Amino acid sequence: MAQECNDEKCYVHGNVKVRGNVFTGKVVSAKAPKTIKVEREVVHFVKKYERYKKVKSKIAAHNPGCMNAKEGDIVTVGETRKLSKTKNFTIMSIDKRAERPEEKKESMAKKPDKKIKTAAIKGEKQ
């Protein structure tokens, strides 16, 4: 959040006000430009069976350039005015960043391949 952005739909730098629902969820998809899908899980009581059940819902939210949330991140999302056809929410903050696999790829590239030589296998069978 250190860098400035010129996005009018940004909660921090733009002129968008948050009103209504505010919740925390996990980013499921960040493929569309400036849009993310946030999944939230709600526990719902079913009166007929006197049991609780988990209900999941996916909500489209605006992802400004200064936040740049990616898949796996835990974010706080707030309800705003209608931003587009499907977006009524915007990211307020990123609570926890997900571990990125780039670090793991570098360590795996340095390890030698463990290939079994066919000559050794043939010698063991005979």
C-alpha positions as CSV (number, residue, x, y, z in Angstrom):
1,M,0.0,0.0,0.0
2,A,3.1,2.3,-0.1
3,Q,2.7,3.2,-3.8
4,E,0.2,5.7,-5.1
5,C,-2.4,4.7,-7.7
6,N,-4.6,6.8,-10.0
7,D,-7.5,4.4,-9.8
8,E,-10.8,6.2,-9.0
9,K,-12.4,3.0,-7.7
10,C,-9.6,2.5,-5.1
11,Y,-10.8,2.6,-1.5
12,V,-7.6,4.2,-0.2
13,H,-6.8,6.7,-3.1
14,G,-10.1,7.1,-4.9
15,N,-13.5,8.5,-4.1
16,V,-15.2,5.3,-3.2
17,K,-16.9,5.1,0.2
18,V,-17.5,1.8,2.0
19,R,-21.0,1.2,3.5
20,G,-22.9,-1.9,4.4
21,N,-21.2,-5.3,4.6
22,V,-17.6,-5.7,5.6
23,F,-16.2,-9.2,5.7
24,T,-13.0,-11.3,5.5
25,G,-12.5,-14.0,2.8
26,K,-9.9,-15.9,0.8
27,V,-9.1,-14.9,-2.8
28,V,-10.0,-17.8,-5.1
29,S,-9.4,-16.2,-8.5
30,A,-7.4,-13.2,-9.7
31,K,-7.4,-13.8,-13.4
32,A,-9.6,-10.9,-14.6
33,P,-7.9,-7.5,-14.7
34,K,-8.6,-5.4,-11.6
35,T,-11.1,-8.0,-10.4
36,I,-10.8,-10.8,-7.8
37,K,-13.2,-13.5,-6.6
38,V,-13.4,-13.7,-2.8
39,E,-14.9,-16.8,-1.2
40,R,-16.5,-16.4,2.2
41,E,-17.9,-19.1,4.5
42,V,-20.9,-18.5,6.7
43,V,-22.3,-20.9,9.3
44,H,-26.1,-21.1,8.8
45,F,-28.5,-22.7,11.3
46,V,-31.2,-25.0,9.8
47,K,-34.2,-24.9,12.1
48,K,-35.9,-28.0,10.8
49,Y,-32.9,-30.3,11.5
50,E,-31.5,-28.3,14.4
51,R,-28.1,-28.4,12.8
52,Y,-25.6,-26.0,11.4
53,K,-24.3,-26.1,7.9
54,K,-21.5,-24.2,6.1
55,V,-22.6,-22.0,3.2
56,K,-20.0,-20.7,0.7
57,S,-20.4,-17.8,-1.6
58,K,-18.1,-16.2,-4.2
59,I,-18.2,-12.4,-4.6
60,A,-16.5,-10.3,-7.2
61,A,-14.5,-7.4,-5.8
62,H,-12.4,-4.6,-7.2
63,N,-8.6,-5.2,-7.0
64,P,-6.7,-1.8,-7.4
65,G,-3.1,-1.7,-8.5
66,C,-1.8,-0.5,-5.1
67,M,-3.2,-3.6,-3.3
68,N,-2.5,-6.2,-6.0
69,A,-4.1,-9.2,-4.2
70,K,-3.4,-12.6,-5.6
71,E,-4.8,-16.1,-5.2
72,G,-4.6,-17.5,-1.7
73,D,-4.5,-14.1,0.1
74,I,-6.8,-13.3,3.0
75,V,-8.4,-10.0,2.4
76,T,-11.0,-7.6,4.0
77,V,-13.7,-6.6,1.6
78,G,-16.2,-3.8,1.9
79,E,-19.5,-3.1,0.1
80,T,-19.6,0.1,-2.1
81,R,-21.7,1.6,-4.8
82,K,-22.1,-0.4,-8.0
83,L,-18.6,-0.4,-9.7
84,S,-19.5,-2.5,-12.7
85,K,-22.0,-5.1,-13.8
86,T,-20.9,-7.7,-11.3
87,K,-18.8,-5.7,-8.7
88,N,-20.3,-4.1,-5.6
89,F,-17.3,-4.7,-3.3
90,T,-13.7,-3.4,-3.1
91,I,-10.6,-4.5,-1.2
92,M,-10.0,-2.5,2.0
93,S,-6.9,-4.3,3.2
94,I,-4.8,-7.5,2.7
95,D,-4.7,-9.3,6.0
96,K,-2.3,-12.1,5.1
97,R,-0.3,-12.8,2.0
98,A,-0.1,-16.4,0.6
99,E,3.2,-18.2,0.3
100,R,4.4,-17.8,-3.3
101,P,5.8,-20.9,-5.1
102,E,8.7,-18.9,-6.8
103,E,11.0,-19.7,-3.8
104,K,10.3,-23.4,-4.1
105,K,11.0,-23.5,-7.8
106,E,14.5,-22.1,-7.3
107,S,15.4,-24.8,-4.8
108,M,14.0,-27.6,-6.9
109,A,16.1,-26.5,-9.9
110,K,19.3,-26.9,-8.0
111,K,18.7,-30.5,-7.0
112,P,20.1,-33.3,-9.3
113,D,17.7,-35.7,-11.0
114,K,17.3,-39.1,-9.4
115,K,17.2,-41.4,-12.5
116,I,17.8,-45.1,-12.2
117,K,20.2,-46.5,-14.7
118,T,18.8,-49.3,-16.8
119,A,22.0,-51.2,-16.7
120,A,21.9,-51.5,-12.9
121,I,18.3,-52.8,-13.1
122,K,19.2,-55.4,-15.7
123,G,22.1,-56.6,-13.6
124,E,19.9,-57.0,-10.5
125,K,17.3,-59.1,-12.4
126,Q,19.8,-61.6,-13.7
